[in-house]
Amino acid sequence: MSSTRIDTRFADLKRQGRAALVTFLTAGDPDTETSLAILKALPDVGADVIEVGMPFTDPMADGPAIQASSQRALKAGQTMVKTLAMIRAFRAADQTTPIVLMGYYNPIYIYGVGKFLTDAKAAGIDGLIVVDLPPEEDEELCLPALKAGLNFIRLATPTTDDKRLPAVLANTSGFVYYVSITGITGMAAADPWAVTAAVSRIKRHTKLPVAVGFGVRSAEQARAIAQAADGVVVGSALIDALKATLDGDDKAQAASVGAVTKLVASLAAGVRSAKRGGK
């Protein structure tokens, strides 16, 4: 497949000698308008790659924060059609920031795989992370996505041993997402020493960039992870920052967008201050 925005961005950052800040938001949380405003603001405050969560009723790999964000989005009427419309609206002003749709297979299956891939590509999506489709099911979505020109990003975990890793990496493209803890999102802090060892091990099997997520909440943690990883993924902390601004009915307030962008700017500063390779 031809080079994507994801490939271009990681190549550019490698030349700059720094890691990427990868930020996550749930599409439509707490409403489509606020969600789009956050999405549009993220690149200007330091987000290098943006993951957009597809709301789903049963996000089994996610902790309470992202589960609740999905529920808020669905309650506000978010659909896959609206999510793709958000991306098109973002692309009207930004043609360079990579966008990855992240979530579960059910909403894509219901939409229709062929139609979804066509519409996602047309909207400006660059890659997919679908956490509940293992390599054994690559013909279901992974291979069609690659054929459509979308990166298919796979997750590796602390329990992905050297015997399993080649299967995980076989059709992975864009980057590898290393889940730094065992468990669900937002529930524990990553151990920088363990992450360094894990990234080194994964890189023995692939030339793809390795981004590390789950458990990163502060600029200091982001800086520590960025010393070894090619990307630092932050999700639950941003969702929590947004949630803290909502009223009792989970409605956005004047401070909602700024609360997220302020944290992203801090995280970006942490990533950019990392000394790569322990130098």
Helices and strands as residue ranges (DSSP letters): H 5-16, E 20-26, H 32-41, G 43-45, E 49-53, H 64-75, H 80-91, E 99-103, H 105-111, H 113-123, E 127-130, G 135-137, H 142-147, E 151-152, E 155-156, H 165-169, E 176-179, H 192-203, E 210-213, H 219-226, E 231-234, H 236-243, H 256-272, G 276-278
